[in-house]
Amino acid sequence: MNIKNLIKTEIKNHTDLEYWGTEENINNENIIFDYVLKEDIVNQDWFDERLKCTNVELLTDLLEEVCGIDRDEIYSNVAQNYSELQEEYEGEELHEEINKIVDEVVDNIITLQK
């Protein structure tokens, strides 16, 4: 079983409102949750910190954990080189642009790790 592909599939399936809550959906999520706990990728505290997350947000965070993506490190690297962005943006808009770049980098990493 490729857990990354299973997580990606569950994220994609979020658009099918008839899928969420089905036996297949619940079974797949249980497989994912059991795997990441058993493999010590995350712990129960990690899940507890995300009680207010949607399923898609939770699965996206899990995918980042499974792929070994450190969003804070990526953010830090992007922020170190933001002088070019400062010429074009400032304040909250600058912060939003940096977050967009971080999201894009994370998406690219996930795509490359198929």
Secondary structure, DSSP 8 states (H G I E B T S, - for coil): --HHHHHHHHHHGGG-TTTTTSHHHHHHHHHHHHHHHHTTSS-HHHHHTTTTS-HHHHHHHHHHHHTT--HHHHHHHHHHTTHHHHHH--HHHHHHHHHHHHHHHHHHHHHHT-
